[in-house]
Amino acid sequence: MPLDYQVETRTLPNGLRVVVSPDHNVPTVAVNLWVAVGSRHEAVGRTGFAHLFEHLMFQGSRNVAEGEHFSRLQAAGARLNATTWFDRTNYFEVVPTGALDLALWMEADRHGFLLDAVNQGNLDNQRDVVKEEKRQRYDNRPYGNALPDIYAAVFPEGHPYYHSTIGSMDDLDAGSLEDVRSFFAAHYRPSNTVLTLCGDVSVEAGFDAAATYFGGLPTLDRPPVPPSAPLDPLTAPVRVERLEEVPSDRVYTAFRLPGDRTEDYLACELAMDLLAGMATSRLYRRVVRRERLADHVFRSAFGLAGGVSLGMLGADVAQGHSVAELESAVHEELRALAASPPTEEEMQVLRAGATRDVLQAFASTQERADFISQYTLLHDDPTYVNTHLEELLAVTPEQIRQAAARYLQPDNAATVVYRRTDSVKDEA
Amino acid sequence: MTSIERPQVRPPAPWSFPEPVDTTLRNGVPLSVFHRPGQHVASIQVVIPLPATVEPADREGLATIVSRTMDEGTRSHTADEFAGLLEGSGIALGASQTLLGLTVQLEVATGALRPALELALECLTEPAFPEEEVSRHVAQRLSDIEHELADPGSRAALEWIDAYYDPSARASRPVAGRTATVGAIGAADCRDFHAAHVTPDAARVVIAGDLDAAQVHTAVDATLGTWSSKGAAPATSGVLDLPRTRGDRVVFVHRPGSVQTQVQLGWAGPPRRVDGGWAPYPVLGYLVGGSPGARIDRVLREDKGYTYGFGAGFRPRGASGTFVAGGSVRGDVTAPAVELLWEVLDGIADGFTPEELRSGVDYVGMTAPGRYATADAVADEAAALALDGLQTGFVTDYLSDLRRLSADDLAQAWARWGSEPRTLVLVGDAEAHADAVRALGRGDLTVV
């Protein structure tokens, strides 16, 4: 089905790009801001800083007391948060329609005037919180550091995507108040930001409210950070082996994919689905169902804006089988896809699954707003929300074969293996 | 910017949970259809109340294996063919068993509702349980158990049910079974269990999406309406849910080399049908452990920086419930963090301020339209309530009760449950930190 969400855009005189997409089915508005700063903009010795900075955005600003951003908006019926990723930082809330003005006022205050409230106490406290986040999500759980291992294996040292958004403990310790000030000055400004409103608001009311609350933020003309040069697939296999207390041996097979918002990227995404995204996927059928070499297979593709993206296949080795057997089967399937395109039956499954996934994602105004902000900020394409599914459905079997041949081959794979020590086995 | 006054919030219009169109299928199964405009992916849930006590004691986890293999081959199709039929129509099918029952859930674009219903009927009525598929899912579950033991959060949850519930209660053991019981499950067990228990007798069907209720009824009646009863299900016995009787208890699971300690603290809580109504409990959950400004995180996160964040809340289930607070803290502050957590929770007996009351009531009440904005959220809530024998009017009623809630009501609700014996589980480096926790004197401490 063709999608036809109304999407209107306007740029304020200070450079803020505003997108309004009305949807009056529910009496709420999704407020979603994307700022073009992420871990790829971090300086040497300051990994993790963009994310630490995001935490400070909840600690008060010129007219908002410490902790008040969360407490006041939640008391008005908002659900809110923020996340940091390689290319960007997003800040978002879904608010009852009657709290839209308050949400915009509070967002404008911190996006314009954060530095009035930042102090050493806040920085030290949130640094501790972020270090506990790192311990919880990375250091103290099985496979927790697999993603940072994969980034470092796929991208060359010094590349903007080489290090993870969580950063290192030493670099987090090194962050200073002066870093906060210079980071804000370098990246936080209307012309580096997109504001999307999706939900129970009219186009004109949305633009008026954006102008009322954000129009007074100063115009700061700074050249945008130039995109990094495109990166071709790896030219030789890379391998990382870890011996850790994990419950199963796990193999990640990771690749450099083409940059997001390209036909090749969509073809790679579908190729990854065809390999490992579903119960009819080739790897699921073979290594999970038929040969039982693996307990699970999974896949992810992270579309990125810096001329290269990241894709990975993962599998947990089943008891009684080996990493080598599993890898060999995975490599055979990669080569097979490069040799012959998916069947019509496989294409039907891919298209039906993609349709459901896209419709399900856009069922939520928050996810729709987030998608619109992403493609407005990073690809200048606010209406991609309406054409994304069509473009996915237009990918041909031959495009998938070609994408697999160019991007998803054993010879350009980074393999990261987590092998279990015996201690976990004995304990269980 | 600074010249703009902080805007006032306009109060939202009164909101109630979406009203279903309720009908009855030809086989007597109740159907509830929630028309949700703009929701182009429908959520179908088939709910079968089925307490986990119906499983044979030496096959615990059987209902879970049945739920995972009903779609792995039928009399008409092999497992692989069935997967092709589902995915060829863009249907995502999942099924799971909780302590209270079995739920089959399908997500599908509204235009493909009919094939989804036909396939739901096929896996409910004629699953084949091929040996190789059952043994594969058994092996996967055995592997999952190892993963659950290795992850600090799930390890703490497993140890907590063991420490909190009486060993006679099914709730003291994982719903999906343990290594010994899962390893004993075979295809014949699945066939017998399915024949005896997976019946329409107590089932309900819930469907939400941008749908015409009359057309949906016709389609469901022609499919799930033909699912026939095989007569009375065997009687079941066994204790589902019974806490141990004793004082405060601490279990420290030694996980060598942990850089954090996972904390799970809990005690008895109310069922949804509690005297005085459910309304105070989601508000208490929010105020105690539902945000960075809540009582626990205000101290442990925003003041001390000991944690990325704690969650806490009441979890009703059937005739009983629990209160649980959980999170992880830096290893070397394990004992001070436990002490502070204890003090924060004790301090709640002193009551809440009028500002806290208002913020909690407004948060719970005013986030409801957004929380239930999507078809799957509506169907999930309706299905969860159906397993508890309740209709979705329950949500509308407690949201309406919020308006009359006073600080005294909150204090009384907390007082009623806050003095129950506490069970604390810690997963971390016991060699380094157990002595300091023991010295706090917060109950008998056992290291496992």
Interface residues (C-beta under 8 A of the other chain):
Chain A: M1 D23 N25 V26 P27 T28 F58 R62 N63 G67 F70 S71 Q74 A75 A76 G77 A78 R79 V94 P96 T97 G98 A99 D101 L102 W105 A108 D109 G112 F113 D124 N125 Q126 R127 D128 V129 V130 K131 E132 E133 R135 Q136 R137 D139 N140 R141 P142 T212 Y213 G216 L217 E245 V246 P247 S248 M278 A279 T280 R285 V288 R289 R292 D295 H296 D316 A318 Q319 E345 Q348 V349 A352 G353 T355 R356 L359 Q360 A363 S364 T365 V424 E427 A428
Chain B: M1 T2 S3 I4 R6 P7 Q8 V9 R10 P11 P12 A13 W15 R36 P37 G38 Q39 H40 V41 A79 D80 A83 G84 L86 E87 G88 S89 G90 I91 A92 E107 V108 A109 G111 A112 R136 A139 Q140 L142 S143 D144 I145 E146 H147 L149 A150 D151 P152 G153 T179 G257 S258 V259 Q260 S291 P292 G293 R298 R301 E302 D303 K304 G305 Y306 T307 Y308 G309 S328 V329 R330 R358 S359 D362 Y363 G365 M366 T367 P369 G370 R371 A373 T374 A375 D376
